[in-house]
Amino acid sequence: MTEATTLPPLPDRLSIDPRSPHHVAAVCEQDIGIRFNDKERFDVDEYCISEGWIKVPAGKAVDRKGRPLLIKLKGTVEAFYR
């Protein structure tokens, strides 16, 4: 798989929000999978592997600027390329 060698390494902390200081555009362009407590999650907005948490939307609730409210879930986090 020559494609896997050209992919940038996954950071310890990553956010899909372009305004975040933890947003890495080169990594976000790829298809990334997140496994949280041995189950694959598809709704993760931000993760941190070393601290062991993910941030996911809290239902349909939004803040006053229209962005979804996020809740932090703690557990075992694993990030990988699909």
For each residue, the residues with C-beta under 8 A, 3 or more apart:
1: 4 5
2: 5 6
3: 6 7
4: 1 7 81
5: 1 2
6: 2 3
7: 3 4 30 81
8: 24 26 27 30
9:
10: 14 27 32 79 80 81
11: 14 22 24 27
12: 48 49 50
13: 22 46 47 48 49 50 51
14: 10 11 22 23 24 27 28 32 46 47 79
15: 20 22 23 45 46
16: 23 28 45 46
17: 20 23 45 46
18: 23 25
19: 23
20: 15 17 23 46
21:
22: 11 13 14 15 46
23: 14 15 16 17 18 19 20 28
24: 8 11 14 27 28
25: 18 28 29
26: 8 29 30
27: 8 10 11 14 24 30 32
28: 14 16 23 24 25 32
29: 25 26
30: 7 8 26 27 81
31: 81 82
32: 10 14 27 28 79 80 81 82
33: 40 79 80 81 82
34: 40 41 44 47 54 77 78 79
35: 38 39 40 41 77 78 79 80
36: 39 40 41 44 54 73 75 76 77 78
37: 75 76
38: 35 76
39: 35 36
40: 33 34 35 36
41: 34 35 36 44 54 56
42:
43: 56 57
44: 34 36 41 47 54 55 56
45: 15 16 17 55 56 57 68 70
46: 13 14 15 16 17 20 22 54 55 70
47: 13 14 34 44 53 54 55 77 79
48: 12 13 51 52 53 54 77
49: 12 13 52 77 78 79
50: 12 13
51: 13 48
52: 48 49 74 75 76 77
53: 47 48 72 73 74 75 77
54: 34 36 41 44 46 47 48 72 73 75 77
55: 44 45 46 47 70 71 72 73
56: 41 43 44 45 70 71 73
57: 43 45 61 68 69 70 71
58: 61 68 69 70 71
59:
60: 68
61: 57 58 68 69
62: 66 67 68 69
63: 66 67 68 69
64:
65:
66: 62 63
67: 62 63
68: 45 57 58 60 61 62 63
69: 57 58 61 62 63
70: 45 46 55 56 57 58
71: 55 56 57 58
72: 53 54 55
73: 36 53 54 55 56
74: 52 53
75: 36 37 52 53 54
76: 36 37 38 52
77: 34 35 36 47 48 49 52 53 54
78: 34 35 36 49
79: 10 14 32 33 34 35 47 49
80: 10 32 33 35
81: 4 7 10 30 31 32 33
82: 31 32 33
